[in-house]
């Protein structure tokens, strides 16, 4: 078995830009560039940044029996409902275990004659095995294309300078845009809380990346800034905040289960974990946002305790927010902690006080009209 990390299509460009590279989910990824994580983060909030997210898996799903069979097959695997779902619309969905846990969270895009799925890098092969087992009549094919995320308040301006129709693309919709003569399936979405686009680039990836980076509004950003940006936006990360041991209701992402697939609805059940979720009842724990006014960073794995050192939960993601200047965290806590005062984090010998706040930590700036 070859455990050598795979290289991205832009590997040479990342190294030319003096990125600090590290292995992540089986790929050599740019963690940050010489400007540093904080500068990359703040530039994304103020202007536009280009992220190479080509480690994500892009799947084309089709059926030899046509669209009706394709949609019915996928509805047996995912809690989606393709009825009244127009071509070009993207939705967030979940691949669940038989016990209702989150095997992966993914994006699904309905296109004429096919559905595109974007899956998390660390789950690529496991997702494909499970989807093929759940949908034996469907065809799954990896798409050989780079994937860029252009994120920030000036992202529309930048992309519209290559294809003016970018300005008309609604949030969570997809369209083929032309960038330097290459047709690229593009969605208005992202993982930073900012307006932006995710661009699947089937050819000339390095040349297109260089053209985007040549725009005065754009700077490169790495995996480190992507993580702090998504945390400020209150977005869960699979493998940290959600996973096979976490139910959708515990993570507050039950919205990803289509209303028609929930108990008592017209198309209830029929997907893995449906019976387990119906039997689970009200969750005994909840993923919440926490902040601290103290200057002590609180990292993943830190226990959340009360004044008597009783453990009430655990931090799943934590950082010092570059935008806010104080520690922010996502944590899975017992329901009883939701009404408690005086919560603290256990950080070695120190106990910084933390309090539960509404998410997101930084307001999302998606362009929804």
ABEGO torsion letter per residue (X at the ends): XBABBBBBAAAAAAAAAGBBBBBBGGBBBBABBAAEAAAAAAAAAABBBBBBAAABBBBBBBBAAEAAAAAAAAAAABBBBABGBBBGBBBBBBBBBAAGBBABBBBBBBBBGBBBBBBBAAAAAAAAAAAAAABAABBBBBBBBBBBBBBEAAAAAAAAAABAAAAABBBGBBBBBBBGGBBBBBBBBEAAGBBEBBBBBABGAAAAAAAAAABAABBBBBAAAAAAAAAAAGBBBBGAABEAABBAAAAGAAAABBAAABBGBAABEGBBGAAAAAAAEBBABBBBBBBBABABBBBBGBBBBBAAGBBAEBBABBBBBAAAGBBBBBBBBBAAAAABBGBBBBBEABBBBBBBBBOBABBBABBAX
